[in-house]
């Protein structure tokens, strides 16, 4: 039996299952899976393959007596703390809310947490060899190319005819419970912000990384022009077409990081012969110019969005006179007032239960009693409170972790986050091109998540876990290989 498991773990069957797994990643809310999983929104078909992958990756891992991946240790503790917090939360007086069952809510939320952790674990374990990393990189580009083509088709029909053909609607509604939007595009996801999230945490990090290092998973290339660089340009255009403010800002963070790294390298070379004081001046001048350039780019994007997106139309028409709530007023101008209200409510939940939080899946029971008075001015909030049985949603994974797992759980999650960022940053200049590309990808993914974590609050979307697991697995396996050669 052991020999059979080991053969399967290195054979073509597992490779085929993994290929299907990666190629299904663009799909997030397939109607058939929604009905099967009894999920309201997140229903990624790739999650159905997780048990098979865990069986054929984790069991051989144990048989070979390999050490547990260090990168996953903080996440294990985060999951354990979250489970402990949820168990303890049932000793609190959980507020009743329209007949919702706290046991069911916590069970569903814990399942999504395990799904997210499983995505990470299989991604780490799968990439034990360089050829496996290259194979996954190739699959990412293939699935991303399909996403690009489908999204460009949506954009073509909308801008050309201001409507979508029936065949496109049929395909879209077969693959997603979401609808097609006016002037914003969704790819195969539920909504435009999800497509931006998918791009920022999976496709753009790899394509950007490959563009920086010159790496390509394909043999076809025309001098400096590679498949990944072409897809990177297409992905950037699609990110803009989503008109996702958080998505665009998240990508700017990754671009700023890339520019910062290269400016530091250039300054180090050019200013090496100058005295230290002059080196500092040159470095600060370069950083200032970078900030100025980014500010101009951000301003240009905002002006363009003001013309294309009705939510941004009144951004510069701001008058604080007579307003006692400037933060919520600006949020209202950005059509983000409801989201700010949920974030504020989530922070209030954390303040009331700072140590271990209120348990995974339980924040929605506490939110109605802790909402800011401003919340009741908003139609969206009033509809949810008085015309729906749905639990309120914090809308931010960062704040949700604080509210539901407390400061202890948040610390373990942040240790995992920070460790991944530091390890990836330390390998950016690796002599191994594959490892260097994986390191850049890890940095871009985690930096984009700084803001993307304020856009979505579900553990079940796979992109953060998959990309960071891929980067961690590649760095770990290739580092071990390099050390063995030394």
Secondary structure, DSSP 8 states (H G I E B T S, - for coil): -HHHHHHHHTSHHHHHHHHHHHHTTT--B-HHHHHHHT-SS-B-GGGGGHHHHHHHHHHHHHHTT----HHHHHHHHHHHHHHHHHHHHTTS-----TT--HHHHHHHHHHHHHHHHHHHHHHHHH-SSHHHHHHHHHHHHHHHHHHHHHHHHHHHHHHHHSS--HHHHHHHHHH-SS---SS---TTSSSHHHHHHHIIIIIHHHHHHHHHHT--SSS-EETTEEHHHHHHHHHHHHHHHTT-HHHHHHHHHHHHHHHHHHHHHHHHHHSTTS-HHHHHHHHHHHHHHHHHHHHHHHHHHHHHHHHH-GGGTTTT----TT-S-HHHHHHHHTT-HHHHHHHHHHHHHHHHSTTTTT-TT-HHHHHHHH--GGGGG-HHHHHHHHS---------HHHHHHHHHHHHHHHHHHHHHHHHHHHHHHTTT-SSHHHHHHHHHHHHHHHHHHHHTTT---S---HHHHHHHHHHHHHHHHHHHHHHH-
